[in-house]
Amino acid sequence: MGKLVTFDFDDTLTLPIKDAEGFWVSGGSVPNEKTIATMKEISARGHEIAIVTSRICTEGSKSRINMFVMEHELPVERDTMFTNKEWKADVLEEMGSVLHFDDDKEELERIEAKGISVVEVPHPPGPRR
């Protein structure tokens, strides 16, 4: 088995959505096809894949993410890890992640400080909330 590679969920595996005022906001359900293709390529090279989200762990969140994983045939091998609004860096270090994909710059800086490689998943151009 290869090494563990982790992915954020909101705005990384999914795309953000525009609100009524034209701002990008989290919570979309449209798949980010580019990031998903990258995930599948990494898995095909023998690496283990996991989703780590800062969402609060609820039955609704678990169900939504599990349905998304099944619908898009994501090669996720572990249960989704919820950090309940805490920073991800310590969790990723404990899990043994060697590479993490995320859209949050501050999150990525904290993760990189732990010696974990990171890839920033950019948002579409335009204002964010």
trRosetta pair geometry for C-beta under 8 A, 3 or more apart (Angstrom, degrees):
i j d omega theta_ij theta_ji phi_ij phi_ji
1 46 6.7 -175 -150 170 36 89
1 47 8.0 86 173 -132 71 28
1 48 6.0 28 178 -45 115 107
2 45 6.5 58 -64 114 162 80
2 46 4.0 121 -31 113 114 84
2 47 3.6 -75 95 -87 135 56
2 48 6.4 -171 72 -8 78 67
3 47 5.5 -23 61 -131 59 101
3 48 7.1 -114 122 31 24 87
3 96 7.7 -133 -163 142 82 98
3 98 4.4 -6 155 13 139 139
3 99 7.5 91 109 6 121 96
4 47 7.1 156 -101 -179 13 92
4 48 4.8 -32 -102 76 65 108
4 49 7.9 159 -155 -85 60 17
4 50 6.3 -2 -166 7 105 115
4 95 6.2 -135 131 138 159 98
4 96 5.2 95 27 98 136 88
4 97 5.0 -91 109 -101 106 50
4 98 6.3 126 63 5 65 82
5 39 7.8 -177 110 -131 122 68
5 42 5.2 -64 58 158 164 146
5 47 5.0 44 -3 144 114 136
5 48 7.1 158 23 79 68 52
5 49 5.8 -25 72 -104 89 64
5 50 7.7 161 83 27 42 70
5 97 6.9 89 -125 -151 21 86
5 98 6.7 -49 -82 59 65 81
5 99 4.6 -14 -124 69 89 102
5 100 7.5 -180 -167 -79 58 38
5 101 7.8 39 168 -11 97 98
6 49 7.6 140 -97 -161 35 51
6 50 5.0 -28 -108 74 83 88
6 51 7.1 136 -161 -113 76 15
6 52 4.8 12 -178 3 129 115
6 92 5.9 -134 38 -122 157 103
6 95 7.0 76 -64 96 138 148
6 97 4.4 -40 -4 -120 120 137
6 99 7.3 171 30 90 65 53
6 100 4.7 -13 72 -110 98 83
6 101 7.3 -162 102 25 52 70
7 12 5.8 180 179 129 87 129
7 13 5.8 83 144 -54 129 108
7 35 7.0 126 -146 167 130 116
7 39 6.0 -25 -49 -96 152 121
7 49 7.1 3 0 -167 110 96
7 50 7.5 174 25 90 71 42
7 51 5.5 -38 73 -109 85 66
7 52 7.4 146 69 27 33 71
7 100 7.3 174 -82 -157 29 60
7 101 4.6 -6 -117 57 75 108
7 102 7.8 170 -160 -67 44 60
8 11 7.3 -21 117 69 124 74
8 12 3.9 108 76 3 94 152
8 13 7.2 -162 96 -7 55 87
8 51 7.6 63 -164 -160 10 75
8 52 6.6 -48 -91 78 51 70
8 53 6.2 102 -157 -101 63 63
8 54 7.7 -10 -137 -4 105 87
8 88 7.6 -98 -89 -60 96 165
8 100 7.5 69 -32 174 83 96
8 101 6.4 -123 17 101 81 67
8 102 4.1 87 -19 -113 133 76
8 103 6.4 -119 78 9 147 78
8 104 7.2 143 -98 8 167 99
8 107 7.6 74 -78 118 140 156
8 121 7.5 -142 51 25 113 132
9 12 6.4 94 76 51 5 102
9 13 5.3 -44 -142 35 47 116
9 14 6.7 24 161 4 68 103
9 51 5.5 55 -67 -172 95 121
9 53 4.3 -16 13 -86 115 123
9 55 7.0 -31 53 -12 133 123
9 65 5.8 -58 -125 -114 150 114
9 68 7.8 105 -154 78 109 154
9 80 7.4 21 -58 -144 133 128
10 13 7.9 -15 -44 45 14 80
10 14 5.9 -33 -131 51 41 115
10 16 8.0 63 169 -86 83 74
10 26 4.6 41 166 -163 129 113
10 27 6.6 1 -139 -63 121 36
10 28 7.8 123 -151 39 77 67
10 53 6.7 89 0 -141 89 114
10 55 7.1 118 -18 -55 122 108
10 103 7.8 -93 107 31 65 129
11 14 6.4 -26 -50 78 26 78
11 15 7.1 43 -124 -154 50 22
11 16 4.9 21 -107 -57 100 92
11 26 5.4 -74 -34 -112 116 86
11 28 7.5 92 -78 32 63 103
11 32 8.0 67 -179 -49 27 139
11 103 4.3 -76 120 26 108 161
11 121 7.2 154 134 98 71 118
11 123 6.5 -19 -169 -95 118 92
12 32 6.6 -117 144 31 26 153
12 35 5.9 174 164 -164 63 166
12 101 5.6 138 -170 126 125 95
12 102 5.7 -57 -85 -125 141 34
12 103 5.1 -146 -69 -24 81 96
12 121 4.6 124 -128 42 73 156
13 31 6.9 -43 161 -143 71 72
13 32 5.7 -160 -174 35 20 105
13 35 5.8 -131 -101 105 46 130
13 36 6.4 83 -148 -72 79 85
13 39 7.5 21 -108 -34 101 150
13 51 7.2 -36 -19 -118 150 117
13 68 7.2 106 125 145 126 135
13 74 7.5 5 -149 -100 137 149
14 28 5.0 178 153 87 113 84
14 29 6.0 -54 -138 -124 133 20
14 30 6.3 109 -163 64 81 48
14 31 6.4 -67 -109 -108 57 33
14 32 6.0 146 -162 -18 3 93
14 68 7.3 -62 -66 -146 110 149
15 28 5.0 -53 84 95 61 151
15 30 4.6 -33 41 83 110 105
15 31 7.4 37 -10 100 92 15
15 32 5.2 138 -59 -76 76 82
15 124 7.3 45 -165 -27 106 114
16 24 4.3 61 119 -178 140 101
16 25 6.0 160 -171 70 104 26
16 26 5.9 -61 -116 -90 93 38
16 27 7.7 52 -139 35 63 56
16 28 5.4 150 -155 -5 15 125
16 123 6.0 7 11 -140 136 102
16 124 7.0 -135 55 20 104 99
16 128 7.5 -30 172 -122 170 99
17 24 7.3 144 75 -149 24 60
17 25 6.0 -33 68 63 74 81
17 27 6.4 -64 23 78 114 79
17 28 3.9 148 -38 -81 94 103
17 30 7.5 123 -78 10 91 111
18 22 5.8 -16 -169 -139 117 35
18 23 6.8 141 -150 69 67 29
18 24 6.1 -44 -92 -90 62 52
18 25 7.5 109 -133 15 17 83
18 126 7.7 -20 -103 115 109 154
19 22 7.2 -52 68 19 67 17
19 23 5.1 -7 36 58 108 84
19 24 8.0 -179 -2 -99 82 5
19 25 5.1 55 -42 -7 107 130
19 129 6.9 29 0 -20 139 139
22 126 7.0 -113 159 -177 89 129
22 127 7.0 65 115 50 88 107
23 126 7.5 -177 -131 139 37 103
23 127 5.0 -60 -116 104 80 98
23 128 6.2 103 -175 -146 91 16
23 129 4.6 82 141 -40 138 94
24 123 5.8 127 124 -179 164 127
24 124 6.3 167 -92 57 141 95
24 126 5.8 121 -28 89 108 106
24 127 6.9 176 13 96 82 44
24 128 4.7 -39 65 -104 99 73
24 129 7.1 -160 79 10 48 75
25 128 7.5 142 -77 -159 43 68
25 129 5.0 -1 -92 40 90 121
29 64 7.8 -104 -109 -169 110 108
29 68 7.1 -138 -153 -95 85 114
31 36 5.7 3 174 -31 116 146
31 68 7.5 156 -87 -164 94 100
31 72 5.4 136 -102 -99 146 144
32 35 4.2 28 108 25 117 113
32 36 6.2 150 84 -18 63 89
32 121 7.0 50 159 -175 163 134
33 36 5.6 -59 -142 42 31 113
33 37 6.1 36 158 -23 67 104
34 37 5.9 -53 -150 33 27 111
34 38 6.6 28 151 -18 61 105
35 38 5.5 -53 -151 35 35 114
35 39 6.4 41 149 -23 66 102
35 101 6.3 149 -149 156 112 149
35 121 5.6 12 -86 -122 131 134
36 39 5.5 -48 -149 32 35 115
36 40 6.5 33 154 -17 65 104
36 72 6.0 -83 -141 165 145 134
36 74 6.7 -96 -141 -98 96 97
37 40 5.8 -55 -149 37 32 110
37 41 6.4 35 152 -20 65 105
38 41 5.7 -53 -148 35 32 112
38 42 6.4 32 154 -19 66 105
38 101 7.3 128 101 -87 135 156
39 42 5.9 -57 -151 36 29 110
39 43 6.4 28 153 -17 64 108
39 49 6.0 79 -169 -134 97 143
39 74 6.3 -11 121 -147 143 95
39 75 6.8 175 143 41 95 93
39 101 7.8 -104 -74 23 91 153
40 43 5.6 -53 -146 38 33 113
40 44 6.2 37 154 -23 65 106
40 74 7.6 -115 -70 -133 85 54
40 75 6.1 119 -114 -1 61 118
41 44 5.6 -54 -148 34 30 113
41 45 6.7 28 153 -18 62 104
42 45 5.9 -58 -156 34 33 110
42 47 5.0 -49 161 54 87 129
42 49 6.7 116 96 -81 111 107
42 99 7.9 -138 -140 83 146 139
43 46 7.8 119 176 -14 34 9
43 47 6.2 -97 -97 66 35 74
43 48 8.0 46 -118 -125 76 15
43 49 5.2 -39 -81 -27 105 128
43 75 3.7 84 -148 86 168 151
44 75 8.0 176 -46 -23 62 168
48 77 5.3 -83 -154 47 88 140
48 78 7.4 59 167 -23 113 106
49 74 7.3 -130 121 161 144 92
49 75 5.3 92 30 98 142 84
49 76 5.2 -95 106 -104 103 49
49 77 6.0 111 54 5 68 89
49 78 8.0 -159 97 17 47 87
50 76 6.4 92 -115 -153 33 88
50 77 6.9 -67 -72 56 74 74
50 78 4.3 -8 -108 48 108 121
50 80 7.7 151 -177 -114 78 39
50 81 6.5 37 160 -4 120 110
50 95 6.8 -122 68 179 159 146
50 97 7.4 -110 54 -89 117 106
51 65 6.5 -175 108 -174 156 130
51 69 7.4 -117 -17 -80 143 119
51 76 5.8 -20 -16 -125 99 138
51 80 4.6 -29 81 -119 109 87
51 81 7.1 179 95 27 55 71
52 80 7.6 168 -89 -168 29 66
52 81 4.5 -15 -112 69 77 110
52 83 6.8 49 176 -33 91 107
52 88 5.5 108 135 -145 126 122
52 91 6.2 158 -153 112 133 127
52 92 6.3 -154 46 -78 177 88
52 95 7.4 -134 -76 -3 134 162
52 97 7.6 -67 -14 -59 145 151
52 100 7.3 -44 47 -135 128 116
53 61 7.7 -157 95 176 145 123
53 65 7.1 -134 -10 -91 150 147
53 80 6.4 0 11 179 110 113
53 81 7.3 156 25 83 61 58
53 82 5.9 -22 72 -111 89 61
53 83 7.0 -155 98 14 39 85
54 82 7.8 83 -160 -164 12 59
54 83 4.8 -38 -115 61 57 112
54 84 7.6 -76 -173 50 55 14
54 85 5.6 73 168 -106 95 28
54 86 6.9 -157 -138 54 90 40
54 87 7.7 -13 -107 -110 121 21
54 88 6.3 -93 -69 -54 93 98
54 107 7.5 -116 -42 -105 136 138
55 58 7.9 -91 151 16 107 87
55 61 4.9 171 141 -148 139 144
55 82 5.7 -70 80 -135 78 100
55 83 8.0 98 43 43 41 67
55 84 7.7 -18 111 -89 38 35
55 85 7.9 4 -157 -55 11 63
56 61 6.8 167 81 -22 57 156
56 82 6.8 54 -179 176 16 127
56 84 5.0 55 -118 -130 62 68
56 85 6.2 -1 -66 -25 84 96
57 61 6.3 -130 -137 70 32 133
57 62 6.8 44 -161 -53 77 100
57 82 3.6 154 -67 74 95 160
57 84 6.0 -51 0 -72 88 94
58 61 4.7 96 50 7 80 100
58 62 7.0 -144 90 -3 41 86
59 62 5.7 -55 -147 39 32 113
59 63 6.1 32 156 -20 66 110
60 63 5.8 -57 -145 38 27 110
60 64 6.2 27 158 -20 64 108
61 64 5.8 -54 -143 35 29 110
61 65 6.3 21 161 -11 65 108
61 82 6.9 85 115 -102 140 134
62 65 6.3 -65 -150 41 25 103
62 66 6.0 22 157 -17 65 114
62 80 6.8 -177 -124 51 67 126
62 82 8.0 -70 -73 -43 82 132
63 66 5.8 -58 -141 40 27 110
63 67 6.1 27 160 -19 65 108
64 67 6.0 -56 -148 36 26 110
64 68 6.4 27 153 -19 62 108
65 68 5.6 -54 -149 36 33 114
65 69 6.3 37 152 -22 66 104
65 80 5.0 36 119 -61 150 163
66 69 5.6 -51 -148 34 32 114
66 70 6.4 27 155 -14 65 106
66 80 7.4 -117 -61 -10 73 124
67 70 5.9 -57 -148 40 31 108
67 71 5.9 31 156 -21 67 112
68 71 5.8 -54 -138 38 27 111
68 72 6.2 -4 170 9 63 113
68 74 7.5 21 124 -5 76 133
69 72 6.8 -77 -144 52 18 88
69 74 4.5 -87 -144 46 69 115
69 76 5.2 -63 -141 26 130 133
70 73 7.3 18 -174 -75 30 44
76 80 7.6 3 172 -70 148 74
78 81 7.4 7 121 -37 121 95
81 91 6.1 158 151 168 137 132
81 95 6.9 -85 -53 -75 165 142
83 86 4.4 -119 162 60 99 84
83 87 7.1 -107 165 81 149 17
83 88 5.5 -120 -44 -90 158 66
83 91 5.5 -121 -95 -19 108 155
86 90 7.9 -49 142 45 120 114
86 91 7.5 116 97 -30 113 120
87 90 6.8 83 92 8 95 91
87 107 6.7 -180 -146 -123 79 74
87 110 5.4 -67 -171 128 133 163
88 91 5.4 -73 -160 49 54 112
88 92 5.4 51 149 -26 89 109
88 100 7.3 155 125 -165 135 156
88 102 7.4 -177 43 -87 155 150
88 107 5.8 42 25 -163 112 109
88 110 7.5 126 56 91 70 119
88 111 6.3 -10 90 -77 100 111
89 92 5.9 -60 -147 37 26 108
89 93 6.3 25 157 -19 64 107
89 107 7.7 -170 -45 -167 85 63
89 110 4.2 -111 -44 136 137 98
89 111 4.7 -152 -100 -87 82 52
89 113 6.9 -5 -141 60 148 95
89 114 4.9 161 -173 -26 101 134
89 116 7.5 -174 -141 25 73 130
90 93 5.6 -54 -148 36 32 113
90 94 6.3 31 154 -18 66 106
90 114 7.6 -174 -79 -93 39 145
91 94 5.8 -56 -149 38 30 110
91 95 6.3 28 153 -18 65 109
92 95 5.6 -56 -145 39 31 112
92 97 4.1 -56 -168 36 90 132
92 100 5.7 -33 -133 -67 150 141
92 111 5.9 19 51 -132 155 104
92 114 6.9 135 83 78 105 154
92 116 5.6 -1 129 -74 128 173
93 96 7.8 40 175 -68 29 28
93 97 7.5 -65 -65 40 25 87
93 114 4.8 -112 -73 -177 118 141
93 116 6.8 -124 -79 -41 70 124
97 100 5.5 50 150 -62 141 98
97 116 5.6 36 100 -141 94 135
98 116 6.5 -162 -154 -140 22 78
98 117 6.4 18 152 25 65 101
99 116 7.0 -177 -83 177 21 84
99 117 4.6 -22 -104 77 75 104
99 118 7.3 168 -157 -86 58 25
99 119 7.0 30 -180 -11 99 102
100 108 7.6 -169 95 -116 108 72
100 111 5.3 -86 54 178 143 155
100 116 5.8 37 -1 141 110 126
100 117 7.5 159 20 88 64 54
100 118 5.4 -24 67 -111 85 74
100 119 7.4 -166 95 27 41 72
101 118 7.6 145 -90 -164 29 62
101 119 4.7 -21 -106 68 76 105
101 121 5.6 61 175 -40 95 113
102 107 5.2 -100 144 99 153 127
102 108 5.5 -170 70 -68 116 90
102 111 7.3 131 13 0 143 152
102 118 6.8 -45 30 -157 100 108
102 119 7.8 132 23 75 56 58
102 120 7.0 -41 77 -118 64 50
102 121 6.5 -153 106 17 14 100
103 120 7.0 81 -127 -168 34 69
103 121 4.7 -60 -77 73 77 93
103 122 7.3 122 -132 -119 86 8
103 123 6.1 83 -165 -57 123 85
104 107 3.6 60 92 12 116 118
104 108 6.4 170 90 -16 60 84
105 108 5.6 -56 -148 35 31 113
105 109 6.5 34 154 -22 65 102
105 120 6.8 20 -94 -121 70 128
106 109 5.7 -48 -149 30 34 113
106 110 6.7 32 154 -16 64 104
107 110 6.0 -61 -156 37 30 109
107 111 6.3 28 151 -18 66 110
108 111 5.6 -56 -144 38 32 112
108 112 6.1 33 157 -20 67 107
108 118 4.5 133 -154 167 95 155
108 120 5.7 -24 -79 -83 167 88
109 112 5.8 -54 -144 37 28 111
109 113 6.5 35 153 -26 61 105
110 113 5.7 -51 -153 28 31 117
110 114 7.3 30 148 -18 59 101
111 114 5.9 -58 -165 29 38 111
111 116 5.0 -68 167 70 88 119
111 118 5.3 112 92 -77 122 124
112 115 7.8 77 180 -55 39 11
112 116 6.6 -107 -96 67 32 67
112 117 7.5 34 -113 -129 79 23
112 118 5.1 -76 -66 0 95 126
123 126 8.0 -107 132 54 107 75
123 128 6.3 14 142 -76 169 129
